[in-house]
């Protein structure tokens, strides 16, 4: 696994090419998303005014322009809506991980579709509708991100 993928030594990437966002309160107002992810919870925001659920988390509701958000838990399971394999041309820092699967995941019981890498999966073994489960990855610098794995 490459360092950018959550393992090994750090690769110094230019700031503009760093795949993972800055997660602390001084850099983002959605820092609770990352704090919750560190606890193994996938979360997002819901507008306190109009109750619209957002993916990705927002600080302002695009439906009613309110800026009062509440954090809600999302399901940790979903199903593959669509998927593909990255065989070449991976982003900087992920070249050694090729081939890998990436897909659209519909979270269980919601209309939320999110893009994610699907770890521990081979393209040939996947089908539309396969169940997947949240996987939190911990980067060597303390940041976190999410992926999914097959729920076999």
N, CA, C and O atoms as a GROMACS GRO file, in nm:
protein
  608
    1UNK      N    1   0.086  -0.117   0.000
    1UNK     CA    2   0.000   0.000   0.000
    1UNK      C    3   0.090   0.123   0.000
    1UNK      O    4   0.188   0.128   0.073
    2UNK      N    5   0.056   0.220  -0.081
    2UNK     CA    6   0.138   0.341  -0.088
    2UNK      C    7   0.116   0.430   0.034
    2UNK      O    8   0.014   0.417   0.101
    3UNK      N    9   0.210   0.519   0.064
    3UNK     CA   10   0.191   0.612   0.176
    3UNK      C   11   0.064   0.695   0.162
    3UNK      O   12  -0.006   0.719   0.260
    4UNK      N   13   0.035   0.740   0.041
    4UNK     CA   14  -0.086   0.820   0.020
    4UNK      C   15  -0.211   0.738   0.047
    4UNK      O   16  -0.317   0.792   0.078
    5UNK      N   17  -0.198   0.606   0.034
    5UNK     CA   18  -0.312   0.518   0.056
    5UNK      C   19  -0.327   0.480   0.202
    5UNK      O   20  -0.416   0.403   0.237
    6UNK      N   21  -0.241   0.531   0.287
    6UNK     CA   22  -0.256   0.506   0.428
    6UNK      C   23  -0.151   0.417   0.489
    6UNK      O   24  -0.166   0.374   0.604
    7UNK      N   25  -0.045   0.387   0.417
    7UNK     CA   26   0.058   0.301   0.472
    7UNK      C   27   0.196   0.350   0.438
    7UNK      O   28   0.211   0.435   0.350
    8UNK      N   29   0.296   0.301   0.504
    8UNK     CA   30   0.434   0.333   0.473
    8UNK      C   31   0.475   0.473   0.514
    8UNK      O   32   0.404   0.542   0.587
    9UNK      N   33   0.592   0.513   0.465
    9UNK     CA   34   0.648   0.645   0.497
    9UNK      C   35   0.576   0.753   0.418
    9UNK      O   36   0.514   0.726   0.315
   10UNK      N   37   0.585   0.875   0.466
   10UNK     CA   38   0.519   0.988   0.400
   10UNK      C   39   0.588   1.025   0.270
   10UNK      O   40   0.710   1.022   0.259
   11UNK      N   41   0.507   1.059   0.171
   11UNK     CA   42   0.557   1.116   0.047
   11UNK      C   43   0.525   1.264   0.055
   11UNK      O   44   0.408   1.301   0.068
   12UNK      N   45   0.626   1.351   0.049
   12UNK     CA   46   0.593   1.494   0.052
   12UNK      C   47   0.528   1.535  -0.079
   12UNK      O   48   0.593   1.536  -0.184
   13UNK      N   49   0.401   1.569  -0.074
   13UNK     CA   50   0.328   1.612  -0.192
   13UNK      C   51   0.310   1.763  -0.187
   13UNK      O   52   0.289   1.819  -0.080
   14UNK      N   53   0.320   1.828  -0.301
   14UNK     CA   54   0.288   1.970  -0.302
   14UNK      C   55   0.145   1.989  -0.250
   14UNK      O   56   0.058   1.907  -0.278
   15UNK      N   57   0.121   2.095  -0.176
   15UNK     CA   58  -0.009   2.119  -0.114
   15UNK      C   59  -0.123   2.102  -0.213
   15UNK      O   60  -0.223   2.038  -0.180
   16UNK      N   61  -0.111   2.157  -0.331
   16UNK     CA   62  -0.219   2.153  -0.429
   16UNK      C   63  -0.247   2.012  -0.480
   16UNK      O   64  -0.354   1.987  -0.536
   17UNK      N   65  -0.153   1.919  -0.462
   17UNK     CA   66  -0.171   1.782  -0.510
   17UNK      C   67  -0.207   1.685  -0.399
   17UNK      O   68  -0.225   1.566  -0.426
   18UNK      N   69  -0.218   1.731  -0.276
   18UNK     CA   70  -0.251   1.643  -0.164
   18UNK      C   71  -0.397   1.600  -0.178
   18UNK      O   72  -0.488   1.682  -0.176
   19UNK      N   73  -0.417   1.470  -0.192
   19UNK     CA   74  -0.550   1.415  -0.214
   19UNK      C   75  -0.642   1.431  -0.093
   19UNK      O   76  -0.763   1.448  -0.109
   20UNK      N   77  -0.585   1.427   0.026
   20UNK     CA   78  -0.665   1.432   0.148
   20UNK      C   79  -0.674   1.575   0.200
   20UNK      O   80  -0.574   1.646   0.202
   21UNK      N   81  -0.793   1.618   0.242
   21UNK     CA   82  -0.811   1.757   0.286
   21UNK      C   83  -0.750   1.784   0.423
   21UNK      O   84  -0.726   1.692   0.502
   22UNK      N   85  -0.726   1.911   0.450
   22UNK     CA   86  -0.686   1.952   0.584
   22UNK      C   87  -0.809   1.939   0.673
   22UNK      O   88  -0.918   1.981   0.634
   23UNK      N   89  -0.792   1.881   0.792
   23UNK     CA   90  -0.907   1.838   0.870
   23UNK      C   91  -0.930   1.914   1.001
   23UNK      O   92  -1.033   1.893   1.065
   24UNK      N   93  -0.839   1.999   1.041
   24UNK     CA   94  -0.852   2.063   1.172
   24UNK      C   95  -0.940   2.188   1.165
   24UNK      O   96  -0.961   2.243   1.057
   25UNK      N   97  -0.991   2.231   1.281
   25UNK     CA   98  -1.082   2.347   1.284
   25UNK      C   99  -1.025   2.474   1.222
   25UNK      O  100  -1.100   2.557   1.170
   26UNK      N  101  -0.893   2.491   1.228
   26UNK     CA  102  -0.836   2.614   1.170
   26UNK      C  103  -0.838   2.612   1.017
   26UNK      O  104  -0.818   2.716   0.954
   27UNK      N  105  -0.863   2.496   0.956
   27UNK     CA  106  -0.866   2.486   0.810
   27UNK      C  107  -1.004   2.462   0.751
   27UNK      O  108  -1.027   2.492   0.634
   28UNK      N  109  -1.097   2.407   0.831
   28UNK     CA  110  -1.228   2.375   0.775
   28UNK      C  111  -1.337   2.382   0.881
   28UNK      O  112  -1.315   2.348   0.997
   29UNK      N  113  -1.454   2.426   0.839
   29UNK     CA  114  -1.568   2.430   0.930
   29UNK      C  115  -1.642   2.297   0.934
   29UNK      O  116  -1.737   2.282   1.011
   30UNK      N  117  -1.599   2.200   0.854
   30UNK     CA  118  -1.661   2.067   0.861
   30UNK      C  119  -1.571   1.970   0.939
   30UNK      O  120  -1.580   1.849   0.920
   31UNK      N  121  -1.484   2.022   1.024
   31UNK     CA  122  -1.394   1.935   1.100
   31UNK      C  123  -1.466   1.828   1.182
   31UNK      O  124  -1.406   1.724   1.207
   32UNK      N  125  -1.593   1.848   1.228
   32UNK     CA  126  -1.660   1.738   1.298
   32UNK      C  127  -1.672   1.611   1.213
   32UNK      O  128  -1.675   1.501   1.267
   33UNK      N  129  -1.680   1.626   1.080
   33UNK     CA  130  -1.684   1.510   0.992
   33UNK      C  131  -1.562   1.422   1.016
   33UNK      O  132  -1.574   1.300   1.027
   34UNK      N  133  -1.445   1.483   1.025
   34UNK     CA  134  -1.321   1.407   1.042
   34UNK      C  135  -1.307   1.354   1.184
   34UNK      O  136  -1.257   1.244   1.204
   35UNK      N  137  -1.351   1.430   1.283
   35UNK     CA  138  -1.348   1.383   1.421
   35UNK      C  139  -1.439   1.260   1.436
   35UNK      O  140  -1.403   1.164   1.503
   36UNK      N  141  -1.556   1.265   1.375
   36UNK     CA  142  -1.648   1.151   1.380
   36UNK      C  143  -1.591   1.031   1.305
   36UNK      O  144  -1.605   0.917   1.350
   37UNK      N  145  -1.526   1.057   1.192
   37UNK     CA  146  -1.465   0.949   1.115
   37UNK      C  147  -1.356   0.879   1.196
   37UNK      O  148  -1.341   0.757   1.189
   38UNK      N  149  -1.280   0.956   1.274
   38UNK     CA  150  -1.178   0.896   1.361
   38UNK      C  151  -1.241   0.801   1.461
   38UNK      O  152  -1.175   0.707   1.508
   39UNK      N  153  -1.367   0.823   1.495
   39UNK     CA  154  -1.440   0.736   1.588
   39UNK      C  155  -1.512   0.622   1.515
   39UNK      O  156  -1.583   0.543   1.576
   40UNK      N  157  -1.491   0.614   1.382
   40UNK     CA  158  -1.553   0.508   1.303
   40UNK      C  159  -1.694   0.538   1.256
   40UNK      O  160  -1.765   0.448   1.212
   41UNK      N  161  -1.736   0.666   1.264
   41UNK     CA  162  -1.871   0.705   1.225
   41UNK      C  163  -1.867   0.790   1.098
   41UNK      O  164  -1.792   0.887   1.090
   42UNK      N  165  -1.948   0.753   1.001
   42UNK     CA  166  -1.967   0.834   0.880
   42UNK      C  167  -2.083   0.929   0.909
   42UNK      O  168  -2.193   0.884   0.942
   43UNK      N  169  -2.059   1.058   0.897
   43UNK     CA  170  -2.161   1.157   0.930
   43UNK      C  171  -2.173   1.261   0.820
   43UNK      O  172  -2.088   1.271   0.731
   44UNK      N  173  -2.279   1.337   0.828
   44UNK     CA  174  -2.298   1.450   0.737
   44UNK      C  175  -2.383   1.554   0.808
   44UNK      O  176  -2.414   1.541   0.926
   45UNK      N  177  -2.420   1.657   0.735
   45UNK     CA  178  -2.500   1.764   0.794
   45UNK      C  179  -2.644   1.759   0.746
   45UNK      O  180  -2.675   1.714   0.635
   46UNK      N  181  -2.731   1.807   0.834
   46UNK     CA  182  -2.873   1.827   0.800
   46UNK      C  183  -2.906   1.971   0.839
   46UNK      O  184  -2.868   2.018   0.947
   47UNK      N  185  -2.976   2.040   0.752
   47UNK     CA  186  -3.014   2.179   0.778
   47UNK      C  187  -3.114   2.184   0.893
   47UNK      O  188  -3.215   2.113   0.891
   48UNK      N  189  -3.086   2.266   0.991
   48UNK     CA  190  -3.176   2.280   1.107
   48UNK      C  191  -3.303   2.354   1.069
   48UNK      O  192  -3.404   2.345   1.140
   49UNK      N  193  -3.300   2.428   0.959
   49UNK     CA  194  -3.418   2.506   0.917
   49UNK      C  195  -3.513   2.426   0.828
   49UNK      O  196  -3.633   2.420   0.855
   50UNK      N  197  -3.460   2.364   0.722
   50UNK     CA  198  -3.547   2.296   0.625
   50UNK      C  199  -3.534   2.143   0.628
   50UNK      O  200  -3.605   2.074   0.555
   51UNK      N  201  -3.444   2.091   0.711
   51UNK     CA  202  -3.424   1.946   0.731
   51UNK      C  203  -3.362   1.874   0.611
   51UNK      O  204  -3.365   1.751   0.607
   52UNK      N  205  -3.307   1.946   0.514
   52UNK     CA  206  -3.241   1.882   0.401
   52UNK      C  207  -3.111   1.817   0.448
   52UNK      O  208  -3.030   1.878   0.518
   53UNK      N  209  -3.094   1.690   0.409
   53UNK     CA  210  -2.970   1.617   0.439
   53UNK      C  211  -2.875   1.638   0.323
   53UNK      O  212  -2.914   1.626   0.207
   54UNK      N  213  -2.750   1.670   0.355
   54UNK     CA  214  -2.651   1.702   0.252
   54UNK      C  215  -2.544   1.593   0.242
   54UNK      O  216  -2.503   1.537   0.344
   55UNK      N  217  -2.501   1.565   0.123
   55UNK     CA  218  -2.376   1.493   0.102
   55UNK      C  219  -2.308   1.567  -0.009
   55UNK      O  220  -2.359   1.576  -0.121
   56UNK      N  221  -2.198   1.615   0.019
   56UNK     CA  222  -2.105   1.614   0.129
   56UNK      C  223  -2.149   1.712   0.236
   56UNK      O  224  -2.234   1.797   0.211
   57UNK      N  225  -2.090   1.702   0.356
   57UNK     CA  226  -2.127   1.796   0.463
   57UNK      C  227  -2.112   1.941   0.417
   57UNK      O  228  -2.019   1.975   0.344
   58UNK      N  229  -2.204   2.025   0.462
   58UNK     CA  230  -2.205   2.166   0.422
   58UNK      C  231  -2.204   2.256   0.544
   58UNK      O  232  -2.235   2.213   0.655
   59UNK      N  233  -2.167   2.381   0.523
   59UNK     CA  234  -2.177   2.483   0.628
   59UNK      C  235  -2.293   2.578   0.600
   59UNK      O  236  -2.337   2.651   0.688
   60UNK      N  237  -2.342   2.577   0.475
   60UNK     CA  238  -2.460   2.654   0.435
   60UNK      C  239  -2.549   2.562   0.352
   60UNK      O  240  -2.500   2.489   0.266
   61UNK      N  241  -2.677   2.566   0.379
   61UNK     CA  242  -2.772   2.482   0.306
   61UNK      C  243  -2.792   2.538   0.164
   61UNK      O  244  -2.832   2.654   0.150
   62UNK      N  245  -2.767   2.457   0.061
   62UNK     CA  246  -2.788   2.507  -0.075
   62UNK      C  247  -2.936   2.521  -0.112
   62UNK      O  248  -2.970   2.584  -0.212
   63UNK      N  249  -3.024   2.462  -0.030
   63UNK     CA  250  -3.168   2.471  -0.059
   63UNK      C  251  -3.229   2.600  -0.004
   63UNK      O  252  -3.306   2.666  -0.074
   64UNK      N  253  -3.196   2.636   0.123
   64UNK     CA  254  -3.261   2.752   0.185
   64UNK      C  255  -3.163   2.860   0.233
   64UNK      O  256  -3.205   2.962   0.287
   65UNK      N  257  -3.034   2.837   0.213
   65UNK     CA  258  -2.927   2.930   0.250
   65UNK      C  259  -2.908   2.950   0.401
   65UNK      O  260  -2.839   3.043   0.442
   66UNK      N  261  -2.968   2.866   0.482
   66UNK     CA  262  -2.947   2.874   0.627
   66UNK      C  263  -2.806   2.824   0.658
   66UNK      O  264  -2.749   2.743   0.585
   67UNK      N  265  -2.750   2.875   0.769
   67UNK     CA  266  -2.616   2.830   0.806
   67UNK      C  267  -2.614   2.757   0.940
   67UNK      O  268  -2.510   2.744   1.003
   68UNK      N  269  -2.729   2.709   0.983
   68UNK     CA  270  -2.738   2.628   1.105
   68UNK      C  271  -2.752   2.482   1.065
   68UNK      O  272  -2.857   2.439   1.017
   69UNK      N  273  -2.645   2.407   1.086
   69UNK     CA  274  -2.642   2.266   1.050
   69UNK      C  275  -2.633   2.181   1.176
   69UNK      O  276  -2.577   2.224   1.277
   70UNK      N  277  -2.689   2.061   1.168
   70UNK     CA  278  -2.671   1.963   1.274
   70UNK      C  279  -2.607   1.839   1.214
   70UNK      O  280  -2.631   1.805   1.098
   71UNK      N  281  -2.525   1.773   1.293
   71UNK     CA  282  -2.454   1.654   1.246
   71UNK      C  283  -2.539   1.531   1.270
   71UNK      O  284  -2.595   1.514   1.378
   72UNK      N  285  -2.548   1.445   1.167
   72UNK     CA  286  -2.625   1.321   1.178
   72UNK      C  287  -2.538   1.204   1.134
   72UNK      O  288  -2.448   1.219   1.051
   73UNK      N  289  -2.566   1.088   1.190
   73UNK     CA  290  -2.496   0.966   1.151
   73UNK      C  291  -2.554   0.912   1.021
   73UNK      O  292  -2.675   0.922   0.997
   74UNK      N  293  -2.468   0.856   0.939
   74UNK     CA  294  -2.509   0.790   0.816
   74UNK      C  295  -2.487   0.640   0.831
   74UNK      O  296  -2.408   0.597   0.916
   75UNK      N  297  -2.556   0.560   0.751
   75UNK     CA  298  -2.533   0.416   0.756
   75UNK      C  299  -2.388   0.382   0.719
   75UNK      O  300  -2.326   0.453   0.639
   76UNK      N  301  -2.337   0.276   0.776
   76UNK     CA  302  -2.202   0.232   0.745
   76UNK      C  303  -2.202   0.125   0.637
   76UNK      O  304  -2.096   0.074   0.599
   77UNK      N  305  -2.319   0.093   0.586
   77UNK     CA  306  -2.331  -0.006   0.479
   77UNK      C  307  -2.407   0.055   0.362
   77UNK      O  308  -2.484   0.149   0.377
   78UNK      N  309  -2.382  -0.002   0.246
   78UNK     CA  310  -2.450   0.043   0.126
   78UNK      C  311  -2.436  -0.062   0.019
   78UNK      O  312  -2.396  -0.176   0.045
   79UNK      N  313  -2.470  -0.023  -0.103
   79UNK     CA  314  -2.454  -0.115  -0.216
   79UNK      C  315  -2.394  -0.041  -0.334
   79UNK      O  316  -2.410   0.080  -0.349
   80UNK      N  317  -2.324  -0.117  -0.417
   80UNK     CA  318  -2.261  -0.058  -0.535
   80UNK      C  319  -2.367  -0.018  -0.637
   80UNK      O  320  -2.447  -0.101  -0.680
   81UNK      N  321  -2.367   0.107  -0.673
   81UNK     CA  322  -2.456   0.160  -0.775
   81UNK      C  323  -2.388   0.152  -0.912
   81UNK      O  324  -2.452   0.124  -1.013
   82UNK      N  325  -2.257   0.176  -0.911
   82UNK     CA  326  -2.173   0.167  -1.031
   82UNK      C  327  -2.029   0.154  -0.985
   82UNK      O  328  -1.996   0.194  -0.873
   83UNK      N  329  -1.943   0.098  -1.069
   83UNK     CA  330  -1.802   0.084  -1.031
   83UNK      C  331  -1.715   0.069  -1.154
   83UNK      O  332  -1.763   0.038  -1.263
   84UNK      N  333  -1.587   0.091  -1.135
   84UNK     CA  334  -1.489   0.073  -1.241
   84UNK      C  335  -1.355   0.039  -1.178
   84UNK      O  336  -1.339   0.048  -1.056
   85UNK      N  337  -1.262   0.001  -1.260
   85UNK     CA  338  -1.127  -0.028  -1.212
   85UNK      C  339  -1.033   0.080  -1.264
   85UNK      O  340  -1.041   0.122  -1.379
   86UNK      N  341  -0.945   0.125  -1.177
   86UNK     CA  342  -0.838   0.216  -1.219
   86UNK      C  343  -0.720   0.127  -1.253
   86UNK      O  344  -0.660   0.065  -1.166
   87UNK      N  345  -0.688   0.120  -1.382
   87UNK     CA  346  -0.582   0.032  -1.431
   87UNK      C  347  -0.453   0.108  -1.460
   87UNK      O  348  -0.345   0.049  -1.461
   88UNK      N  349  -0.465   0.237  -1.482
   88UNK     CA  350  -0.350   0.323  -1.512
   88UNK      C  351  -0.393   0.467  -1.487
   88UNK      O  352  -0.512   0.496  -1.477
   89UNK      N  353  -0.296   0.555  -1.478
   89UNK     CA  354  -0.328   0.696  -1.463
   89UNK      C  355  -0.382   0.731  -1.326
   89UNK      O  356  -0.462   0.824  -1.312
   90UNK      N  357  -0.340   0.658  -1.224
   90UNK     CA  358  -0.386   0.686  -1.086
   90UNK      C  359  -0.330   0.820  -1.040
   90UNK      O  360  -0.226   0.864  -1.089
   91UNK      N  361  -0.398   0.885  -0.946
   91UNK     CA  362  -0.347   1.011  -0.891
   91UNK      C  363  -0.210   0.994  -0.827
   91UNK      O  364  -0.175   0.885  -0.783
   92UNK      N  365  -0.134   1.102  -0.822
   92UNK     CA  366  -0.002   1.102  -0.762
   92UNK      C  367  -0.008   1.042  -0.621
   92UNK      O  368  -0.091   1.081  -0.539
   93UNK      N  369   0.081   0.946  -0.594
   93UNK     CA  370   0.084   0.880  -0.465
   93UNK      C  371   0.008   0.749  -0.463
   93UNK      O  372   0.020   0.672  -0.368
   94UNK      N  373  -0.070   0.722  -0.566
   94UNK     CA  374  -0.149   0.599  -0.571
   94UNK      C  375  -0.105   0.506  -0.685
   94UNK      O  376  -0.168   0.403  -0.709
   95UNK      N  377   0.002   0.541  -0.753
   95UNK     CA  378   0.045   0.465  -0.870
   95UNK      C  379   0.073   0.319  -0.836
   95UNK      O  380   0.043   0.230  -0.917
   96UNK      N  381   0.130   0.292  -0.720
   96UNK     CA  382   0.166   0.155  -0.683
   96UNK      C  383   0.045   0.073  -0.640
   96UNK      O  384   0.056  -0.048  -0.624
   97UNK      N  385  -0.070   0.138  -0.621
   97UNK     CA  386  -0.190   0.066  -0.580
   97UNK      C  387  -0.267   0.009  -0.699
   97UNK      O  388  -0.358  -0.072  -0.680
   98UNK      N  389  -0.233   0.050  -0.821
   98UNK     CA  390  -0.303   0.007  -0.941
   98UNK      C  391  -0.283  -0.143  -0.960
   98UNK      O  392  -0.171  -0.191  -0.941
   99UNK      N  393  -0.385  -0.219  -0.997
   99UNK     CA  394  -0.523  -0.175  -1.020
   99UNK      C  395  -0.602  -0.170  -0.889
   99UNK      O  396  -0.573  -0.244  -0.795
  100UNK      N  397  -0.702  -0.080  -0.885
  100UNK     CA  398  -0.794  -0.077  -0.772
  100UNK      C  399  -0.933  -0.039  -0.821
  100UNK      O  400  -0.949   0.016  -0.930
  101UNK      N  401  -1.032  -0.070  -0.739
  101UNK     CA  402  -1.172  -0.047  -0.775
  101UNK      C  403  -1.220   0.081  -0.708
  101UNK      O  404  -1.188   0.108  -0.593
  102UNK      N  405  -1.296   0.158  -0.781
  102UNK     CA  406  -1.362   0.276  -0.728
  102UNK      C  407  -1.507   0.271  -0.774
  102UNK      O  408  -1.537   0.216  -0.880
  103UNK      N  409  -1.596   0.328  -0.696
  103UNK     CA  410  -1.736   0.318  -0.734
  103UNK      C  411  -1.825   0.419  -0.668
  103UNK      O  412  -1.783   0.497  -0.583
  104UNK      N  413  -1.950   0.416  -0.709
  104UNK     CA  414  -2.056   0.494  -0.647
  104UNK      C  415  -2.129   0.400  -0.550
  104UNK      O  416  -2.174   0.292  -0.589
  105UNK      N  417  -2.140   0.443  -0.426
  105UNK     CA  418  -2.206   0.364  -0.322
  105UNK      C  419  -2.334   0.435  -0.282
  105UNK      O  420  -2.333   0.553  -0.247
  106UNK      N  421  -2.445   0.361  -0.286
  106UNK     CA  422  -2.572   0.414  -0.233
  106UNK      C  423  -2.581   0.366  -0.089
  106UNK      O  424  -2.586   0.246  -0.062
  107UNK      N  425  -2.583   0.462   0.004
  107UNK     CA  426  -2.588   0.427   0.145
  107UNK      C  427  -2.724   0.366   0.179
  107UNK      O  428  -2.828   0.414   0.134
  108UNK      N  429  -2.721   0.260   0.256
  108UNK     CA  430  -2.840   0.182   0.292
  108UNK      C  431  -2.951   0.271   0.350
  108UNK      O  432  -2.929   0.346   0.444
  109UNK      N  433  -3.070   0.260   0.289
  109UNK     CA  434  -3.186   0.331   0.339
  109UNK      C  435  -3.188   0.480   0.309
  109UNK      O  436  -3.270   0.553   0.364
  110UNK      N  437  -3.099   0.526   0.220
  110UNK     CA  438  -3.093   0.668   0.186
  110UNK      C  439  -3.090   0.685   0.034
  110UNK      O  440  -3.081   0.587  -0.040
  111UNK      N  441  -3.099   0.809  -0.010
  111UNK     CA  442  -3.080   0.842  -0.151
  111UNK      C  443  -2.938   0.892  -0.177
  111UNK      O  444  -2.907   0.938  -0.287
  112UNK      N  445  -2.851   0.883  -0.076
  112UNK     CA  446  -2.716   0.937  -0.088
  112UNK      C  447  -2.629   0.842  -0.170
  112UNK      O  448  -2.616   0.724  -0.138
  113UNK      N  449  -2.570   0.898  -0.275
  113UNK     CA  450  -2.469   0.830  -0.356
  113UNK      C  451  -2.337   0.899  -0.329
  113UNK      O  452  -2.327   1.021  -0.342
  114UNK      N  453  -2.236   0.822  -0.292
  114UNK     CA  454  -2.105   0.884  -0.272
  114UNK      C  455  -1.999   0.805  -0.347
  114UNK      O  456  -2.012   0.684  -0.368
  115UNK      N  457  -1.896   0.875  -0.387
  115UNK     CA  458  -1.784   0.815  -0.458
  115UNK      C  459  -1.683   0.765  -0.357
  115UNK      O  460  -1.650   0.835  -0.261
  116UNK      N  461  -1.634   0.645  -0.379
  116UNK     CA  462  -1.537   0.588  -0.285
  116UNK      C  463  -1.453   0.484  -0.354
  116UNK      O  464  -1.494   0.420  -0.451
  117UNK      N  465  -1.334   0.468  -0.302
  117UNK     CA  466  -1.252   0.355  -0.340
  117UNK      C  467  -1.310   0.232  -0.270
  117UNK      O  468  -1.358   0.242  -0.158
  118UNK      N  469  -1.304   0.117  -0.336
  118UNK     CA  470  -1.352  -0.008  -0.279
  118UNK      C  471  -1.228  -0.096  -0.257
  118UNK      O  472  -1.174  -0.152  -0.352
  119UNK      N  473  -1.184  -0.106  -0.133
  119UNK     CA  474  -1.065  -0.183  -0.100
  119UNK      C  475  -1.097  -0.332  -0.092
  119UNK      O  476  -1.213  -0.372  -0.079
  120UNK      N  477  -0.991  -0.413  -0.100
  120UNK     CA  478  -1.004  -0.559  -0.085
  120UNK      C  479  -1.100  -0.617  -0.187
  120UNK      O  480  -1.172  -0.713  -0.158
  121UNK      N  481  -1.103  -0.558  -0.307
  121UNK     CA  482  -1.194  -0.603  -0.411
  121UNK      C  483  -1.122  -0.609  -0.545
  121UNK      O  484  -1.036  -0.527  -0.575
  122UNK      N  485  -1.160  -0.707  -0.624
  122UNK     CA  486  -1.113  -0.715  -0.762
  122UNK      C  487  -1.231  -0.683  -0.853
  122UNK      O  488  -1.343  -0.727  -0.829
  123UNK      N  489  -1.204  -0.607  -0.956
  123UNK     CA  490  -1.308  -0.567  -1.051
  123UNK      C  491  -1.387  -0.688  -1.101
  123UNK      O  492  -1.510  -0.683  -1.110
  124UNK      N  493  -1.316  -0.794  -1.133
  124UNK     CA  494  -1.378  -0.914  -1.191
  124UNK      C  495  -1.478  -0.979  -1.095
  124UNK      O  496  -1.569  -1.050  -1.138
  125UNK      N  497  -1.461  -0.956  -0.966
  125UNK     CA  498  -1.545  -1.020  -0.865
  125UNK      C  499  -1.664  -0.936  -0.822
  125UNK      O  500  -1.748  -0.982  -0.745
  126UNK      N  501  -1.673  -0.813  -0.870
  126UNK     CA  502  -1.777  -0.719  -0.825
  126UNK      C  503  -1.895  -0.718  -0.922
  126UNK      O  504  -1.878  -0.741  -1.042
  127UNK      N  505  -2.014  -0.690  -0.869
  127UNK     CA  506  -2.133  -0.671  -0.952
  127UNK      C  507  -2.215  -0.556  -0.894
  127UNK      O  508  -2.207  -0.526  -0.775
  128UNK      N  509  -2.293  -0.493  -0.979
  128UNK     CA  510  -2.384  -0.388  -0.935
  128UNK      C  511  -2.476  -0.447  -0.828
  128UNK      O  512  -2.529  -0.557  -0.844
  129UNK      N  513  -2.495  -0.374  -0.720
  129UNK     CA  514  -2.581  -0.421  -0.612
  129UNK      C  515  -2.507  -0.492  -0.500
  129UNK      O  516  -2.567  -0.521  -0.396
  130UNK      N  517  -2.377  -0.520  -0.518
  130UNK     CA  518  -2.299  -0.583  -0.411
  130UNK      C  519  -2.304  -0.496  -0.286
  130UNK      O  520  -2.297  -0.373  -0.295
  131UNK      N  521  -2.316  -0.559  -0.170
  131UNK     CA  522  -2.315  -0.486  -0.044
  131UNK      C  523  -2.172  -0.450  -0.007
  131UNK      O  524  -2.080  -0.530  -0.024
  132UNK      N  525  -2.154  -0.330   0.045
  132UNK     CA  526  -2.023  -0.282   0.089
  132UNK      C  527  -2.037  -0.221   0.229
  132UNK      O  528  -2.145  -0.182   0.271
  133UNK      N  529  -1.924  -0.213   0.298
  133UNK     CA  530  -1.921  -0.164   0.436
  133UNK      C  531  -1.811  -0.058   0.450
  133UNK      O  532  -1.707  -0.067   0.385
  134UNK      N  533  -1.835   0.040   0.535
  134UNK     CA  534  -1.740   0.148   0.560
  134UNK      C  535  -1.607   0.094   0.612
  134UNK      O  536  -1.602   0.000   0.691
  135UNK      N  537  -1.499   0.155   0.564
  135UNK     CA  538  -1.364   0.127   0.612
  135UNK      C  539  -1.298   0.263   0.634
  135UNK      O  540  -1.288   0.343   0.541
  136UNK      N  541  -1.253   0.289   0.756
  136UNK     CA  542  -1.183   0.414   0.786
  136UNK      C  543  -1.034   0.387   0.772
  136UNK      O  544  -0.982   0.291   0.828
  137UNK      N  545  -0.965   0.473   0.697
  137UNK     CA  546  -0.820   0.460   0.685
  137UNK      C  547  -0.754   0.572   0.764
  137UNK      O  548  -0.800   0.686   0.763
  138UNK      N  549  -0.646   0.536   0.830
  138UNK     CA  550  -0.571   0.630   0.913
  138UNK      C  551  -0.438   0.659   0.843
  138UNK      O  552  -0.358   0.568   0.821
  139UNK      N  553  -0.415   0.785   0.809
  139UNK     CA  554  -0.292   0.824   0.742
  139UNK      C  555  -0.180   0.842   0.843
  139UNK      O  556  -0.206   0.865   0.961
  140UNK      N  557  -0.058   0.833   0.797
  140UNK     CA  558   0.057   0.840   0.887
  140UNK      C  559   0.070   0.976   0.957
  140UNK      O  560   0.137   0.986   1.060
  141UNK      N  561   0.007   1.080   0.903
  141UNK     CA  562   0.016   1.214   0.966
  141UNK      C  563  -0.102   1.243   1.059
  141UNK      O  564  -0.117   1.356   1.106
  142UNK      N  565  -0.185   1.141   1.088
  142UNK     CA  566  -0.295   1.158   1.182
  142UNK      C  567  -0.429   1.189   1.118
  142UNK      O  568  -0.532   1.187   1.186
  143UNK      N  569  -0.430   1.217   0.988
  143UNK     CA  570  -0.557   1.243   0.921
  143UNK      C  571  -0.627   1.110   0.891
  143UNK      O  572  -0.567   1.004   0.897
  144UNK      N  573  -0.756   1.120   0.859
  144UNK     CA  574  -0.835   1.002   0.825
  144UNK      C  575  -0.912   1.028   0.697
  144UNK      O  576  -0.932   1.142   0.656
  145UNK      N  577  -0.954   0.921   0.635
  145UNK     CA  578  -1.044   0.927   0.520
  145UNK      C  579  -1.124   0.800   0.520
  145UNK      O  580  -1.104   0.713   0.605
  146UNK      N  581  -1.216   0.787   0.426
  146UNK     CA  582  -1.300   0.667   0.423
  146UNK      C  583  -1.291   0.598   0.288
  146UNK      O  584  -1.263   0.658   0.185
  147UNK      N  585  -1.317   0.469   0.295
  147UNK     CA  586  -1.332   0.385   0.177
  147UNK      C  587  -1.440   0.283   0.213
  147UNK      O  588  -1.497   0.288   0.322
  148UNK      N  589  -1.465   0.193   0.123
  148UNK     CA  590  -1.558   0.083   0.151
  148UNK      C  591  -1.490  -0.048   0.115
  148UNK      O  592  -1.396  -0.051   0.037
  149UNK      N  593  -1.539  -0.156   0.173
  149UNK     CA  594  -1.491  -0.291   0.141
  149UNK      C  595  -1.614  -0.379   0.117
  149UNK      O  596  -1.723  -0.348   0.166
  150UNK      N  597  -1.599  -0.487   0.042
  150UNK     CA  598  -1.712  -0.578   0.023
  150UNK      C  599  -1.761  -0.631   0.158
  150UNK      O  600  -1.681  -0.662   0.246
  151UNK      N  601  -1.893  -0.642   0.173
  151UNK     CA  602  -1.953  -0.694   0.297
  151UNK      C  603  -1.990  -0.840   0.272
  151UNK      O  604  -2.108  -0.873   0.259
  152UNK      N  605  -1.893  -0.925   0.265
  152UNK     CA  606  -1.917  -1.066   0.229
  152UNK      C  607  -1.962  -1.149   0.344
  152UNK      O  608  -1.986  -1.268   0.328
   0.00000   0.00000   0.00000
